[in-house]
Every structure is written in C-alpha cells, then in structure tokens.
Amino acid sequence: MACLGDLPSFDSGVYPIGRPGPSAYVGLRPRHSLTGLGCGASEKGAKPLPASLCIEGAVSGDSTNDRAQGSEPRRAQWYALWTRSHYEQLVHDQLVAWGFRAFLPTIAVWSRRDGIRRLIAVPMFSGYLFLNHAMDKASYVEIIKARGLVNILGERWDRLAVLPDAEINAIQGAVAARLPIFPHPYLRDGQRVRITQGPLADVEGILVRAKPSKGLLVLSVELLRRSVAVEVDCTLVAAT
C-alpha cells in the first residue's frame, strides 16, 4: 500500500489543511445580476478568499432540492461545476450555505514551502467540484452567481451535462475508505472490475495490474477526462 510519503508533490498556489465553517459564507448571498461573475477578493466588501481544503471531501448541504414551484418534481442529478483556480472551496462553501448539496473530493499531497515540508489537501480534480440537484431555471440562476464559479458544464440550464451516478459513487466510496488516492493519467479502456471485499467493497473502476497480487483501481470522470487511482489487492476484484 502506498504511504503518504510516496504521494506526489504539489507546490504551487496551495494552502495548509483547515477551513472555515460554512457560516463564514452565509453573508455571500447571490447577487441579482450576472455582472459580478468570477470576481475576486479585490471586489469592494468581499472577504479574502480562503482556499483551504477539507481532507475528506464529504458531500454536504441540503439534499431535498425542493426549489421548483408549480411543476413536477425533478430528479436530482450530478453536475460538474467549473471554478476559477483555487476557488473550489469557496464555491463549495457558498453553495452549502445556500442549502445546495455540493461534493468537493480532495487528495493529500506533500508540499514544501519556506523550507517546511507539510501535508496539504488539494482538490482531486483541480478547478472542479460536483453538485447534486434537481435543476430548474431558478436554481441555475442562483448557483451561477456564486463567487468564483465560472460555469456549470453544459449548454444552458436545461441542457447541462449530467454525470453518471456510478462515477460519483465510485469516487465517494474511495474517499470514504480513507485510502491513499493519487492522480493518474486519464484512462478509459481496460478491464472493468468491482471490488468484492474490504473498505472499497462494491466500488467499480478499471484495473491496471502493477504486480501479480497488487493493482491500481482507476476511477475516471469521463466528462472531465480526469482520473485518479487507488492501490487494491487483486484477489478482491471481480470482472463486471
């Protein structure tokens, strides 16, 4: 099993582990025009932009999504949110404070700053986080006003790119297992397997065999063309 000391180094624009609570962003309500999209801390009255990252990447926020009025309930789906560089945590905390269900997975990496080597958390997919919501036009307009958010991937509010539940479930399972996760080149083709036992039980991904008994389980988000990997025992996998 890889240890934290073997994790890759990440040394630009990162911040120590630790983050303010969502209450710090309660005052950052959506504005009533789109002219402020993507503004930073230099905007008058804006708080400095903390980019501290939570190590566990838990899903947080309201999951009811009962915002649509006068229409049939929509099914909550996963969407990818594209942010400005190092604004992932700020966007996440704003959305959670507004009652949305956001998911910002992170990975631990070693960084050396001012001669001190320390373990920090960075977004698993730099520049992106995920949102689970039954999207309607009113919600889209509110979400897109989050400070630091560039766009929700897709064409318009009713033609957004939807992420398969299985991809997000696999990432959530890997995060919940608390095993070392590290970046991996995007991988689409290969033998797809399911973990049968252990902390990753029922997680599915693509197996890359590194040793006779050990392999890498590659988890990919096809829409983002990004992958991460976690080391697994090859005796605990089954073909899907």
C-alpha positions as CSV (number, residue, x, y, z in Angstrom):
1,M,0.0,0.0,0.0
2,A,1.3,3.4,-0.9
3,C,2.1,5.6,2.1
4,L,1.6,9.3,2.3
5,G,5.3,9.9,1.9
6,D,5.0,8.4,-1.6
7,L,2.3,10.8,-2.7
8,P,3.2,13.3,-5.5
9,S,4.4,16.8,-4.6
10,F,2.2,19.8,-5.3
11,D,3.9,23.1,-4.8
12,S,2.1,26.0,-6.4
13,G,-0.8,28.0,-5.0
14,V,-1.8,25.6,-2.3
15,Y,-2.8,26.2,1.3
16,P,-2.5,24.2,4.6
17,I,-5.2,21.9,5.7
18,G,-8.0,23.6,7.6
19,R,-11.1,25.5,6.5
20,P,-13.6,27.9,8.0
21,G,-17.1,26.7,8.7
22,P,-19.9,27.3,6.2
23,S,-21.2,30.1,8.5
24,A,-18.3,32.2,7.2
25,Y,-20.0,32.4,3.9
26,V,-23.6,32.9,4.9
27,G,-23.3,36.6,4.0
28,L,-22.2,35.8,0.5
29,R,-25.7,35.7,-0.9
30,P,-26.2,35.6,-4.7
31,R,-26.3,39.0,-6.4
32,H,-29.2,39.9,-8.6
33,S,-27.2,40.4,-11.7
34,L,-24.6,38.4,-13.6
35,T,-22.2,41.3,-13.8
36,G,-20.2,40.1,-10.8
37,L,-19.4,36.6,-12.1
38,G,-16.0,35.4,-11.2
39,C,-15.0,38.5,-9.1
40,G,-12.3,38.0,-6.5
41,A,-11.3,39.3,-3.2
42,S,-10.5,42.7,-4.6
43,E,-14.2,43.5,-5.0
44,K,-15.4,46.0,-2.5
45,G,-16.7,44.4,0.6
46,A,-15.6,40.9,-0.4
47,K,-13.9,38.7,2.2
48,P,-10.4,37.5,1.5
49,L,-10.6,34.2,-0.5
50,P,-9.6,31.3,1.7
51,A,-8.6,28.3,-0.4
52,S,-8.2,25.9,2.5
53,L,-9.4,22.4,1.7
54,C,-11.2,19.7,3.7
55,I,-9.3,16.5,3.6
56,E,-12.3,14.1,3.4
57,G,-14.2,15.6,0.5
58,A,-17.6,14.8,2.0
59,V,-20.9,15.6,0.4
60,S,-22.6,18.4,2.3
61,G,-25.6,20.6,2.0
62,D,-29.4,20.1,1.5
63,S,-30.4,17.1,-0.5
64,T,-34.1,17.9,-0.7
65,N,-33.8,20.2,-3.7
66,D,-37.4,21.2,-3.4
67,R,-36.9,24.6,-5.1
68,A,-39.1,24.1,-8.2
69,Q,-42.6,25.5,-7.8
70,G,-45.6,24.8,-9.9
71,S,-44.0,21.9,-11.8
72,E,-43.4,18.2,-11.4
73,P,-40.5,17.3,-9.1
74,R,-37.3,16.8,-11.0
75,R,-34.9,14.0,-10.2
76,A,-31.6,15.1,-8.5
77,Q,-28.7,14.6,-10.8
78,W,-24.9,15.2,-10.6
79,Y,-23.4,18.2,-12.4
80,A,-19.8,19.4,-12.8
81,L,-19.0,23.0,-11.7
82,W,-16.0,24.7,-13.2
83,T,-14.3,27.3,-10.9
84,R,-11.6,29.8,-11.1
85,S,-8.2,28.5,-10.0
86,H,-8.0,27.8,-6.2
87,Y,-11.7,28.9,-5.8
88,E,-13.1,25.4,-5.4
89,Q,-13.5,25.5,-1.6
90,L,-15.0,29.0,-1.7
91,V,-17.6,28.0,-4.2
92,H,-18.4,24.8,-2.3
93,D,-18.9,26.7,1.0
94,Q,-21.1,29.3,-0.6
95,L,-23.4,26.6,-2.2
96,V,-23.6,24.7,1.1
97,A,-24.5,27.9,3.0
98,W,-27.3,28.5,0.5
99,G,-28.7,25.0,1.0
100,F,-27.3,23.1,-2.0
101,R,-25.7,19.6,-1.9
102,A,-22.1,20.0,-3.1
103,F,-19.2,17.5,-3.2
104,L,-15.6,18.6,-3.3
105,P,-13.3,15.5,-3.2
106,T,-9.7,16.1,-2.2
107,I,-6.4,14.3,-2.1
108,A,-3.5,14.7,0.3
109,V,-0.1,15.7,-1.2
110,W,3.2,16.8,0.3
111,S,4.3,20.4,-0.3
112,R,7.4,22.3,0.7
113,R,7.1,26.0,1.4
114,D,9.6,28.2,3.2
115,G,11.7,25.1,3.8
116,I,9.0,23.3,5.6
117,R,7.5,20.1,4.2
118,R,3.9,19.6,5.1
119,L,0.9,17.5,4.1
120,I,-1.9,19.5,2.5
121,A,-5.2,18.8,0.8
122,V,-5.9,19.8,-2.8
123,P,-8.9,19.3,-5.0
124,M,-9.0,15.8,-6.5
125,F,-9.9,17.4,-9.8
126,S,-8.3,20.8,-10.0
127,G,-10.8,23.5,-11.0
128,Y,-13.9,21.3,-10.5
129,L,-16.4,20.3,-7.8
130,F,-19.7,18.5,-8.1
131,L,-23.4,19.4,-7.4
132,N,-26.3,17.1,-6.8
133,H,-29.6,18.9,-7.5
134,A,-32.9,18.7,-9.3
135,M,-32.0,21.6,-11.6
136,D,-34.5,24.2,-12.7
137,K,-34.0,27.7,-14.1
138,A,-34.4,29.5,-10.8
139,S,-31.8,27.2,-9.1
140,Y,-29.4,27.6,-12.1
141,V,-29.6,31.4,-11.9
142,E,-28.9,31.3,-8.1
143,I,-26.0,28.8,-8.4
144,I,-24.2,30.6,-11.3
145,K,-23.9,33.7,-9.2
146,A,-21.6,32.0,-6.7
147,R,-18.3,34.0,-6.4
148,G,-15.5,32.2,-8.1
149,L,-17.7,29.9,-10.2
150,V,-17.0,30.1,-14.0
151,N,-19.8,27.8,-15.3
152,I,-21.8,24.7,-14.9
153,L,-20.7,22.3,-17.7
154,G,-23.3,22.1,-20.5
155,E,-25.0,24.4,-23.0
156,R,-27.7,26.1,-20.9
157,W,-29.7,25.5,-17.7
158,D,-32.0,22.8,-19.3
159,R,-29.2,21.2,-21.4
160,L,-26.5,20.7,-18.7
161,A,-24.0,17.8,-18.9
162,V,-25.1,15.1,-16.4
163,L,-22.6,12.9,-14.7
164,P,-23.4,9.2,-14.2
165,D,-24.2,8.3,-10.6
166,A,-21.8,5.4,-10.8
167,E,-18.8,7.7,-11.4
168,I,-19.6,9.9,-8.4
169,N,-20.5,6.9,-6.3
170,A,-17.1,5.3,-7.0
171,I,-15.2,8.5,-6.0
172,Q,-17.3,8.8,-2.9
173,G,-16.5,5.2,-2.0
174,A,-12.8,5.7,-2.4
175,V,-12.9,8.9,-0.3
176,A,-14.9,7.2,2.4
177,A,-12.4,4.3,2.5
178,R,-9.6,6.7,3.6
179,L,-7.0,5.0,1.5
180,P,-4.3,7.0,-0.3
181,I,-5.6,8.4,-3.6
182,F,-3.3,9.9,-6.2
183,P,-3.6,11.5,-9.7
184,H,-3.5,9.1,-12.7
185,P,-3.5,9.8,-16.4
186,Y,-7.0,9.7,-17.8
187,L,-7.9,6.1,-18.7
188,R,-11.0,4.9,-20.5
189,D,-10.2,1.4,-21.9
190,G,-9.3,-1.6,-19.8
191,Q,-10.8,-4.4,-17.7
192,R,-13.6,-3.0,-15.6
193,V,-13.9,-4.7,-12.2
194,R,-15.8,-4.5,-8.9
195,I,-14.1,-4.7,-5.5
196,T,-15.8,-7.6,-3.6
197,Q,-14.5,-7.1,-0.1
198,G,-12.8,-4.6,2.2
199,P,-13.3,-0.9,2.6
200,L,-13.8,-0.4,-1.2
201,A,-16.4,-3.2,-1.5
202,D,-18.8,-2.6,-4.4
203,V,-16.7,0.2,-5.9
204,E,-16.2,-0.2,-9.6
205,G,-13.3,1.0,-11.8
206,I,-10.7,0.0,-14.3
207,L,-8.0,-2.4,-13.1
208,V,-4.4,-1.7,-14.1
209,R,-2.2,-4.6,-12.8
210,A,1.0,-3.4,-11.4
211,K,2.2,-6.6,-9.6
212,P,0.9,-10.2,-9.6
213,S,-1.2,-9.6,-6.4
214,K,-1.5,-5.8,-6.4
215,G,-3.0,-3.4,-8.9
216,L,-4.4,0.1,-9.4
217,L,-8.1,0.7,-9.5
218,V,-8.5,3.7,-11.8
219,L,-11.6,5.9,-11.2
220,S,-12.5,8.2,-14.1
221,V,-14.8,11.1,-14.7
222,E,-15.4,10.9,-18.4
223,L,-16.9,14.3,-18.8
224,L,-13.8,15.9,-17.3
225,R,-11.4,13.4,-18.9
226,R,-9.7,13.1,-15.5
227,S,-8.7,10.0,-13.5
228,V,-7.4,9.1,-10.0
229,A,-6.1,5.7,-8.8
230,V,-6.0,3.7,-5.5
231,E,-4.0,0.6,-4.9
232,V,-6.0,-2.6,-4.4
233,D,-5.5,-6.3,-3.7
234,C,-6.1,-8.1,-7.0
235,T,-7.5,-11.1,-5.1
236,L,-10.5,-9.0,-4.1
237,V,-11.7,-8.0,-7.5
238,A,-14.2,-9.5,-9.9
239,A,-15.0,-8.7,-13.5
240,T,-18.2,-6.8,-14.1
